[in-house]
């Protein structure tokens, strides 16, 4: 017998975002369902096998956020302050020459690359502060450092009601809002057909997935206006979200969230399940027990004709729990239910259902990572922790992104279910994998790349330049090393200061090592550079760093004290924005300094080394060391870093400059090589390889890219990649040179590895060929011509070597000296 409910409902009201900052932390006690319970309840099937409701209009449009406004990320990365060159004269040369360390690319081998950089508190000159301007909301039972830039951050920021993307699903606390008025956790999966685009002719400027389309909401009848949301056990790949009736009470529902999880799983603790929807329920059909019993299955069809599966696993009970389709918006379960309810979207009919059945009742609770490198080959494994019904005998279902599929080892590849795919918002189609771990292999690590220009075609570092190039480098270096290094580096921005320090380190290296100049100019330049760098090691710069004991990291003090409530100073450094960008320049500069002057590592009882290691610990720690989290910025699931820190955002984390992300990894690799840390060096090599693969899929689009929507990939680069949208723009303007070149800077030896020649050629032909490059202004023109060296080094070198070269085409983080050396090394001068 089929129970038919006929309802007429209006179009759903769509969710809108609000932003506020609730204060204080909330206590909760975790649900523990690991111990087996003897059955105390027997469910009897009294509901009909199939239940149907009808509706008129499914809510499938949602709302979109097209703005990329961010108070903390709006600055121009090219420092437009003119460098004073009049009256500079020449540099006073030292009487001695430099004796660099005898360092060559070491092809580091490490059996366990995921180890801490060092242990102990930050250097003593870095004072601790407990008054961070952003107060976490509802983080409980958390003793290890929180991943500020990880996928789950919206759950403890702002009003806690912005989305979290696990891919291919997103989940959002409803917080009593929207058409449902629910207090549960909404689950959304967006199809390509639902993406929003601007009008016009491809390539289109952006695409964005709508928010507020909650296909299924997992809630409980007991939840209401006093509902409290807390998070706990926040790690690099996972975190738990808990809903309780009031602050401090035991959670009624906990949600273990893991990147790539196959199901959205809810763990109920003596509650009355309510399943709700803003898309509307159409048909609910009880199928029966799965496999050996204990797990019970329902098929659910929504008003948009999408097919979902529901699996319920009671704990301490026998028989199938009863779920009743009350109307198009509510399905109710039995009171006092303890156990799990899992939901999954099924686009693959019986094939998909069989795959879900095989994994039902079990769910991932977290992940650990291991990795090893042997010369130019490396691998890493994401091993998933799991819980649930017969977890020891049941294999997980997980979702893999395209770059995972491309690099799986043979065992993991054999577990791929290619017929079961769901599209993600910004990472193409995710593919199901029946496995408890991903093992991924990279066989082309950039182990041989050093400080000198690196030729991708030959795989060689170019340490010897032509006499013509050497003369030009020495001449340009004499001018640039005579500039006032202090005034260019003693700035109110860690970002701009780091860029300038790296610039002068490159100049000294080019003059001394590549051009072979022994006049003493490089020695004097290095002395001035070391003095300028010491301002930061001594922590006496305009805005000193502090160790933040709230979120646990090294942050600029620029936004402390209430004067900058939006964390806008220095691109949001205080709020953990862009740490890998900022600190990567310092680490790269330090590696060059220590190469040129090995004693720099040991002076002042190793103060320089300790300070730089602190920066690496902050953005790229090899493991949680109690003071800094594991891998704050780089996301080992996504294959690239996230720049966005602890400011609530409606479209999730984002990354703008993929090339500065690469610099942060290259700088860490070279620092590890210089200080003799093979684990750090090997980790940097593997991260660069993983990132290069991810960039070619998601950020840098060659002809034939099938990952991103076809009407967008013609833009060539992402612009800003969010978790929920990609916008071909920048935070500081829409000029083509801004959007393309933000993925070029800075040009360093590893650029030829992460920016493939085919892509560079296609991008150049589309935007800058046939003289169009010469219509760009300021430092952007210099960046474009330096990038040209990757495909046409002769034209690049000749442009920088022109006797009438205009220095206004160099930004504050670039030099004519290095660009001459870089283009010459790639073949620009014979």
N, C-alpha and C positions, 0 to 999 in steps of 0.2 A: 504494500500500500504506500502510495506516495502522497505526502502532505504538501499541498500547494498553497503558497501565500502570495497574493497579488497586491503589490504596493506601487504607488506612484510617488516618486520622490523628485524634488527639484535638483537643479545642477548644484554640485557641491561648491561650497565656499572654499576658496583655496587658501593654503597657509601663507602667512607672511612672516617675515623675520622681525624680531625685535631684539634689542641689545641692552643688557643691563649687567650689573656686576653684583650678584648676591655675595654676602660676606659670610665667613665662618666655615667651619668644617662640621660634617655630620657624622655621627658614629653609627655603626651598624655591626651586626654579627653575621658572619658568613653562613650560608646554607651548606651543610655537610651531608652529602648523599652517597658517600663512598662506601659506608658500611652496609651490608645486606640487611634487609628488614624482613621479618616474617609477615606474611600476609595478615592484615587486620581488616581488610575491606574486600568485599566481592561485588564487582559491578555486574549488573544484569542488563542485557540488551533489551530496552523497552522502546527505543527510538526506531523510527522507520529506517529501512536500509538506504533509501534515497530521499532527499528533501530538496524541494525546489522553491525558489522565490523569483519573482519577476520584477524588473525595474525598467525605467525608461531611458535614462541617459547615464552611462558610466562616466565618472569623473576621471578623465585621462589626459587632461591638459596641464594642470598644475600651474605654477608660476616659475619665472626664470629671473635670474639676476644677471643683467648684462653689464653692469658697472664693474670696473676693476679698481675703483677708488680705494686707496689704502693710505692712511696718514703716515704709516711707518715705512712705506716703500716707494715714495713718490719722487725721491731725489734722482738727479741725473748721474749715472755712474762715471761719466766723463767730467772730471773737474775742469770747469771752464775758467778758473782763475789763471790769468796770464802769468807765465814764468818770466821773472825779471831777467833780461839779458843785457841790458845796456850797462856799460861800465864794469862788466864782470872781469875782463882781463883774462889772465890764464891761471891755471892751478899751480900752486907752489909744489914742485915735485919733491918727493922724499929722497933721501940718499940711499935708501935700500929698496930692494925689489921683493916681491912677494914669493913665498915658497908654499904653494898650495899642497894640499894632501894628495898623495898618490891614490886617487880614487877612480875606479872604472866601474861601469855597471856590473853588479855582482851576480846577477841572475839568482837572487836570494832563494834559498830553499828552507822551508819551515814546515814542520809536521803539524803544527797547531798555531795558526796565525791569529786566532782570537784570544789574545792574552792582553792584560793591562799594559799600558805604556810604562807606568811606574805606580808606586803606591804612596800613600801618605797625603797629608794636607797640602793645599796649594802653597807656593812660596810665601814666606812670612811678610813680604811687603804688600801682599794682596790681602787687604782687610776683609773681614766677614761682615755681612749685613743680613738682617732678618726682616727688613721692612720693604720688601719688593712691592712695587706699585700694583701688581696684579696678584690678587689673592685667590688661591685655588678653591673651587667649590666642590665639596663632597668627596674629596679623596680620603679614603680611610684604610687602615691596616696596610700602609705602604711604608716600608723602611728603606727600600732601594730608591735611587734617583729616578725621577719621572722623565719619560721621554717627551720633552716639550714639543718636539716637532713631529710627533707620531700621529697616526690616523685617528686616534680616539680622543684627541684633545678637546674637541667641542663639548664633550660630556662633562668637563670640569671647568669650562670657561663661560663667561657671560651668563646668559639665562639657561644654559645647558640644553637648549632646545634646537640647536643647529645640527645638521646631519653628520654622520660618520660613514665613510665608504670602506667596506671590507672587500668589495669587488668579487662577484658582479653585483652584489646587493649594496644598498645603503640602508642605514637604520637611523631613526630619529625619535627622540622622546617627544610625545605629543603634548604633554604638559597641559592637558585640558583644552587645547586650541583646535583650530580647524573645524571642518564640518562634523567630524566624529565626536569632538569634545572629549576624546579619550585621554587617559592618563597612562596608557601603555606605550610600548615601543613599536613604532611603525616600520614596516618593511617595504622597500620600494625597489623595483627593477624596471629600468627604462629601456625600451627598444629603440633602435635607430630611427624608426619612423616617428618617434615622439620628440626627437631633438628639435630644438629651435635654432633657426638660422636668420640672419638678416636678409633682406631682399637684395637682389642684384645678380650679377653674373659671376660664376665661380672663377677663381677661388674666393670663397666667402670669408668675411673677416673673423667670424667666430662660429662656434656651435656650443650649445649649452643644454644640459639635461634639465627638465623641469623638476621642481621640488614640490612636495605636498601631495604627491600621488602615492597614497599608502595602500598598497594592494591588500596587505594583511597587517593588522595591529594585534600584537600579543599583549593582552592586558588581564585584569582580574576584576571581578565585581566589587571587591573590597577597596579598590583604589579610588581616590577622589581628590578633592582640592588640597588635602594635607599631604599628598604623596611626596615622598622624598626620594631623590635619585643620588646614589653614591657610586663611586668606582673604587676598585681595589685590584691588586696584583697586576699593575701596569708594567708591561715589559716591552721589548722592541717590536714584538709581533702580535701582542694580545693584551686584553684587559677585560675585567669583569664589570658589568653594569648591573646595579641592583635597584629594585623599586620596592619601597616599603610604604605602609600606610601613613606613618608619621616619622619625623626625624628621630633616630635613635632606636627605632623598633626593628625587629628582625625582618629581613627582606621577604616579601611574598614571592617575588620572581627575581631570579638572577639570569643574566645573559652573558655567557662566555663568548667574547668576540675575538676572532682570530682572522688575520688577513687570509683571504682565499678560502674561508670555511665553506664546506659543501652545503650545509643547512644553516638556517638561523635557528638556534636552539634556545629554548627558554626552560629554566629549571624552577618548578613551582614548589612552594612549601606550604601545604595545607591552605590552598586558595581555591577560589571558584573561577576557572578560566573563562575569559571573555575574548573571543576573536572578533575583531571589528574590521571594517574596510571603508575607505572612501571611494573605491572603485565599484563596490557593491558585489555581494555574493549572488550567484545564480543557482548553482546546484552543489549540494554536499552529499556525497555518496560514501557510505561505510563499505569498505572492501573486505576487511577481516584481519586476522593476525598475519604477521610477516615472519617468515622462516620458522624458528623453533618456538614461536609464541613469546608473549611478554611485550611485544611491540605491535601496535595496532594502526591500521592505515585507513585514511579517507582520501577520496579524490574530491577536489574543489575546483569548480569552474566559476570564474568571475564574469561580470557583465561585459567586460572587454574581450571575452572569449579566451582569455589566458587560462592555462591549466596549472594547477598547483597540487601538491601533495602534502598531507598532514600526517605526521606520525606521533602517536602518544605512547609513552612508556611509563605506566604507573609504577611507583615504588611502594612496597608494602601493601599491595592489593592484587587481586586476581580478576581476570576478565577484562573486557574492553570497556573503557569509560564511555559514558553517553554524551554525545555532542548534538545539540539541537539547533537547527537553523531557525532563529526567532523571526528574522526579517532580512532584508537585503544588506543590513549593516551589522548584524550581531549574530554570532554563534556562541551559545553558552555551553559550558562543560559542567561536570559534577562538582558539588561543593566539597571542600576539604581535600582537593586533589593534590597529591604529592607525587612528583615525577617530572618527566620532560615532555615538552611538546616541540616538535621540529617541523619546520615548513620549508618547502623548496618549490621553485618554479620548474615545470617540466615542459620543455619545448620539443621533446623527442619521443612522444608517445610511449609505446611499450618498451622500447630500448632504453629510454631515459628512466622509466619507472623501474625497470629491472636493476639499473645501476643504483638508484636511490634505495631500493629495497635492500640491496646487499649491504648498505652502510647504515641503514636506519637504526636508531637507538644509541648510536655511538657518536661522539662529537669531540672536536679538537678543543683543548683547553689552553694551549700555549705552544710554543716552539722553542727549540734551542738550535744554535748554529755551530757547526764545526767546519774547518777548512784547512787545506794544505796546499802548498805550492812546491813544485820541483822545477826550478829553472823557468822555462817558458810555458809550463803547463800548470794548471791549478784546478781545484774543484772545491765546492762547498756544499754542505748538506743542511737542509732545514728538516729537523726531526720533530714531529708533532707529538705532543703529549695528548692523551685522550682519556675520556671517561665515558660512563654510560653502561648500557645493557650489554653484557658479554664483551666488554671492551677488549679483553685479551684475545678474543677469537675473531673479532670483526674488524675489517680494514676500513679506514676512513675514506670518505670522498672529499677531495679538495679541488680547488679551481686553480689552474695554471694560466699565466699570462703568455702572450706570444713569445716574449724573449725567453721564458722558461722552456717552452716547447722546443725552441731552437737549440737549447744547450743541455737538455736532459741527457744523463748517461743512459746506456742501453737498458738497464733494469727499470729505471723510471719511465723511459719511453715505452716500454712494454706494458705499462699500466695505464697508459693514456686511453681514454674513451672518446675517440675522435668524433663519434656521432652525437655526443652530448656537449653542446656549447651554449653559452649565454653571453650576450654582448655586454661589455662594461661601458662606463660612461666615456672614458678617455684613453683606454688601453686596448682597444680592439676587442676581439672575441676571446673570452676565457673558455678553456677546455677542461672538462672533468678528468680527474686522475684518481684511480683507486689505489691509494698508497698511504703509508704512514710517514713517508719522508720523501722530499725532493732531493735528488743529488744532481748537481749541475756542473758542467765541465767547460773550462775555457783553455784552449790549446794554443793561443797566440798572445801570451802575456807580453806587455811592453818592457820586459826585464832589461833589454839592452839600452833603453833610452836613458840618456844622462843629461848633463847641463847644456851640451852643444846642440846645434840644430840637427834634427834627425830626419833622414830621408826615408819616407815610407816605402818607396819602390825598392830600395836596396837594403833597408833595415840597418843602415849604418849611421853612426854619429859622425858628423863632419867637424873634425877638430882642426883641420888645416885649410886655410883660406888663401885666395890669390893675393899677390903682393898689392894689387890695385885695391882690393877690398880692405886689406890690412891698413894701408895708408889712409883710406877714407875713414875707417873705424877709429884709428888713433887721432885723426884730425877732429872728428865729431866728438870723440870722448874728451879731448882736451877742453873743448868749449863747455860741454855739459857737466863735466866734473868740477868746473870752476863755478857752477851755480851754487847758490846758498842752499845746501841740503837741509839745514835746520828749518828754514822758513817754509820749505816745501813738505816737511814731514811732521812738524810740530803743529798739528791741526786739531780741530775739535771733533774729528771723525776718525774712528779706528779704520774705517774703510779707505778713506782718502789717504790717511797716513801710511797704511800698509801698502797701498799701491805705489806710493812715492818711494818707500824704502826698497821695494822690489825692483823698481825702475833703476835706482842707483846701483843696486847689487848687480843687475844685468850689465850695466855700463862698465863697472869695474871688471867683471868677468870677461866681457867682450874685449876690452882693451888689453888686459893682462894675458888671458889664456888663448883667446882666438886670434887676436892680432899680434900677440907675442911682444908687446911693447915693454921694454925694460928701462924706460926713462925715469921711473919713479912716480909717474902720474897716477897709476893705479894704486900704488901704496898710499899716497896721500888721500886719494879718493876713498879708499877703504877705511883709513883712519877717521875721516870725517863721517863716513857712514856708520861705523861702529859707535861713534859718539852720539849720533842721532838715534840709533837703535837703543842705546842705553837709557834714553829718556823713558822708554816704555818698559824696559826690564826693571828699572827702578820705580816704576809706577808713578811718575811725576808728570805725566802728560796732562793736557788740559782737562780731560775727564778720565781720571784713573779708573782702572778696573776694580771690581769688588767680587769677592766670592759670595754668591747669593745662596744662603742656607735654606731658602724657601723652596726653590726649584732645583737648586744644586748645579751651579755653573758659574763661569767667569763672565761677567757682564760689565758693560760700560755703565758708569754712574750718571750718565747724561740725563736720564729720565727719572731719577730719584727725587724725592723731596716735594712731590706734588706739583712741580712746575710744568710737567709734561704728561698729563694724564692719559694721552692717547699714544704714548710711547713713540712719538714721531722723530725724536732726535737720532741722528746717525743711523737712519734706515731701520730703526727699531731694535738696535742691538741690545738694549736693556731688557727687552721682551723676547729675546732669543731669535729674532729675525736675522737671517743672513750670516750667522756665525762662521759658517764654512767659507763664505765669500771673504769676510773681513780677515779672519785669522789665517786663511790659506795664503794670503799675500805675505804675512809676517813669517809663516813657516818656510815658504819658498825663499824669501830674502835671507832668513837665518841659515838655510842650507847652503846658499851661495857664499855667505860670509864665512861660515865654518869651513867650507872647502878652501877658500882663499887664505884663511888664517886659522889653522887647526887649534891654535892656543886659545882661541875665543871660547872654545867649549869648556875650558878648565879655569879661566880667570875668575876671580871673586868666588872661589869655591863652587864653581859650576853654576853660577846664577843664571847665565844666559841659557844654558841647556835646560835648566829646571823650568824657566819661564816659558820657553818654547814648548817643552813637553806638556805644560799645563794647557796651552792652546790646543794641542793635538788631543789631549784628554777631553777637552770640552766638546769639540765637534766630531772627533773621529776615534773615540776610545775603543780599544780592541776588546774590552770587557767592562762590565760594571765594576768599579773599584770602590764604591761607597761614597765617593765625592763627586763623581761624574758618571752619567749613564753610558751604557754601551751605544756607540754609533748614533749620536744625537741627530745628525743630519742625514747621513746616507741610509736609505731604506733598502735592505737586502731583499725584500720581496719585490719591490718595484724596480730595482736596479739603478736608481738615481737618488739624489738627495731632495729633501723638501726644505725650502727656505723659510717658510712661514712658522713663526713661533707661537707664543701664548696669547694671541688675540683671536677672539671668536670670528669665524668666517662662514658665510652661508654656502660657499662652494668648496669647502675643504682646504687642505694644504695646497701650496702652489710652489712652483719653481719658475723663475724667469731666465736667469743667465746660466745655461747649461755649461758654457765654457769656463765660467768661474767655479762652477762645481767641479769640473775636471781639474782646474788648477789646484783646488784644495786637496785632491787625491794625489796629483803629481808632486805637489810640495811635500806632502807627508811621505811619499815614497822616497824622495830624495833626502829628506831629513833623516829618515830611517837608515838610509845607506850611509850618510855622513857620520851618524853617531854610532854606527855598528849595531843597529837593532834589526836583525834579519826578519823578525816577525812583522814589524811595522813596514819594512820595505816590501816584503812579500804581500802583505795585505793591501798595500797601495797598488801594487801591480795587478792583483786580482780585481780590486774594485774598479780600476781603470778599464779592464777588459769587460767586466760586467756592464759598466756604464756605457762604454762605446757601443755595445750591443743594444742597450736600452735606447740610447740617443738615436740610433738609426731607425728604430721602430716608432718612437713617440715624439721626438723633438726635431730631427733633421730629416727632411723628406726627399728622397731621391725619386725620380720617375719610377712608377711601378709600386710605390708604397701602397699596400693593401690593408694596413692596420687602421689608419684613421679614415674618416669619411672622405670619399673621393672628391666631393665638392669643397674640401678644405686643404688637402695635401698640396695643392698647387701653390700655396703660400710659401713653401719650402721650409719654413721653420715654424715652430709652435707659437712663438711670442711668449705668452704666459700660459703654462700648463697647470691647471687646477685638477683636483680630483673629480670635479663635476663638469668642467668645461675647458675648452682651449680657446684663447682669445689672441688673435694675431695683432698684438699691440705691445706696448710697454707701459710701465707705471709713470713714465715721464714724457711720452709723446708717441705719435703715430707715423713719423717719417720712416720710410723704408730702411734707411741706414741705421736708425735706432733699433728697429725690430730685428733686422738681420745681424747687425754687428754686436748686439748684446749677447749673441751666441758665438762670437768670435773672440772677445777679449778675455784675457790677454793672450797674445800669440807667444807660445812657449814650445819647447821641443815636442811635448805630448800632443800639441794641436794637430799635427799630421796623423796621429793615431786615432783620435776621436772624431776628426772632421775629414772624412774620406774624400779623396780627390774628385771622384765622380760627382759627389754632392756639391763640392765647392764650385766645380765648373758649371753645373746646372744653375746654381744660385747666382753666380756671377753673370751668366748669360741672361738670366731673367731680369736682374735688377741693375747691374752696374756696367755692363759692357758698352762698347761703342761710345766711350767718352762720358757716359752718364755718371761715372764715379766722380768726375771733376765738378759736378754740380753740388756735391755735398760740402758742408762747411766744417770748420774746426777740427777737433781731434778725431772726429769720425772718419774723415778722409784718410788720415794716417792709418787708422785701424784697417780700413778697407784695402789699402795698398799693401799693408803687411800681410793680410789674409791672402792677397793675390799671389804671394810668394809660394803658396802651396800648389799652385797650378802653373804660374808664369813667373818664376823667380827673376828672370832677366828684366822684365818690365818693372817689377817691384823694386829691384835694386837700383835700376837707372833712375827711377822717380826719387828715391831717397838720396841718391848720389848726385842729383842735379845741383850745380854750384849755386843756383838761385833758390834752393829749397827754403820754403817758408815754415818756420818753427811753429807757427800758429796751428799747423795741421797735426800737432802732437798733443795728446791729452796729458793730464798730470801724472798718469801712470805709465807713460810710454816715452821712449827716447829714440832719436835718430840713430844713435850709436848701435843699439840693439837691433833695430830694424835693418840696418845695413848688414850687420853680422848674420842675422837670421836669413835674409833673402840671399846673401852671398853663399851661405852654407848650403842652401837648398839648390844652388846652381846658378845664382844670378850673376856671378863674376868668375870668369875663368882666367 
